[in-house]
Each structure stands twice: as structure tokens, then as C-alpha cells.
Amino acid sequence: VTGASFFVFSGALKSSSGFLAKSSIVEDGVMVQITAENMDSLRQALREMKDFTITCGKIDAEDPQEHVHIQWVEDDKNFNKG
């Protein structure tokens, strides 16, 4: 589990790269590179406020290396108040 100050999603990953998706730590945030098709699905999930999972790693890997879970949670208005 990694906490981050920000996330960057890039839809520029080519299908021919051999990766499902790639993630990397950038400064105090995380950058996730995904295909254009996956970016369309991500945008739709965000519009509909639905959870979304991105599997990272090589396409031919037996076990995926990482998962990026975007999860909607209840709004906690008492968090970091004052």
C-alpha cells in the first residue's frame, strides 16, 4: 500500500509496449501509465463515481506485479478540520 499526495494518469502507453500498465513514484505522488482504451474506461468510471482497478505489469506475466485501486469512500467532513 502506497499513500501519495497526487496521482497522474497518462493514457499514452502503447499496446505494443508489452505492459498492461506501468506505475512509478514521482516526487511524493504516483504516475500511472495506461493505454488509451483503459483511459476511456477510467474516465467513465470517474464520471459515474464507480471504483476502478488498474492492473500493472507485463502482459505475459503469470502474476500481476501491482494493482492501482481507485475507490470511492464516504465523505468525512471532520477530517483535518481547523
C-alpha positions as CSV (number, residue, x, y, z in Angstrom):
1,V,0.0,0.0,0.0
2,T,1.4,3.4,-1.0
3,G,0.0,6.8,0.0
4,A,0.5,9.7,-2.3
5,S,-0.1,13.4,-2.4
6,F,-1.2,13.2,-6.0
7,F,-1.8,10.9,-8.9
8,V,-1.1,11.4,-12.6
9,F,-2.8,9.2,-15.1
10,S,-1.3,9.1,-18.6
11,G,-3.2,7.5,-21.5
12,A,-0.1,7.4,-23.7
13,L,1.0,3.8,-23.1
14,K,1.2,1.9,-26.4
15,S,-0.4,-1.6,-26.6
16,S,2.9,-2.7,-28.3
17,S,4.9,-1.9,-25.1
18,G,4.3,-5.3,-23.6
19,F,2.7,-3.8,-20.5
20,L,-0.8,-3.8,-19.2
21,A,0.0,-0.6,-17.3
22,K,3.0,0.9,-15.6
23,S,3.2,2.8,-12.3
24,S,6.1,4.8,-10.8
25,I,6.7,7.0,-7.8
26,V,7.2,10.7,-8.8
27,E,8.3,13.1,-6.1
28,D,5.6,12.5,-3.4
29,G,3.0,11.2,-5.9
30,V,2.3,8.3,-8.3
31,M,2.2,8.3,-12.0
32,V,0.2,5.5,-13.8
33,Q,0.7,5.0,-17.5
34,I,-2.2,3.2,-19.2
35,T,-3.5,2.6,-22.7
36,A,-5.9,5.0,-24.4
37,E,-8.6,2.3,-24.1
38,N,-8.1,2.0,-20.4
39,M,-8.1,5.8,-20.1
40,D,-11.6,5.9,-21.6
41,S,-12.8,3.3,-19.1
42,L,-11.2,5.2,-16.2
43,R,-12.8,8.5,-17.3
44,Q,-16.2,6.8,-17.5
45,A,-15.7,5.2,-14.0
46,L,-14.8,8.6,-12.6
47,R,-17.9,10.3,-14.2
48,E,-20.1,7.6,-12.7
49,M,-18.2,7.7,-9.3
50,K,-17.5,3.9,-9.5
51,D,-14.5,2.1,-8.2
52,F,-11.9,1.2,-10.8
53,T,-8.8,-1.2,-10.7
54,I,-5.8,-0.9,-13.0
55,T,-3.5,-4.0,-13.2
56,C,0.1,-3.1,-13.8
57,G,2.9,-5.3,-15.1
58,K,3.9,-7.2,-18.2
59,I,1.2,-8.6,-20.4
60,D,2.7,-12.1,-20.3
61,A,3.5,-12.2,-16.6
62,E,2.0,-15.1,-14.6
63,D,1.2,-12.9,-11.6
64,P,0.5,-9.2,-11.9
65,Q,3.1,-7.1,-10.1
66,E,0.8,-4.3,-8.8
67,H,-2.8,-3.1,-8.7
68,V,-3.9,0.5,-8.6
69,H,-7.3,0.7,-6.9
70,I,-9.4,3.8,-7.2
71,Q,-12.0,3.6,-4.5
72,W,-14.8,6.0,-3.6
73,V,-15.4,6.4,0.1
74,E,-17.8,8.3,2.3
75,D,-17.0,12.0,2.7
76,D,-15.6,12.6,6.1
77,K,-16.1,16.2,6.8
78,N,-14.4,16.1,10.2
79,F,-11.1,15.1,8.7
80,N,-8.3,17.7,9.1
81,K,-10.7,20.3,10.4
82,G,-9.2,23.5,11.7
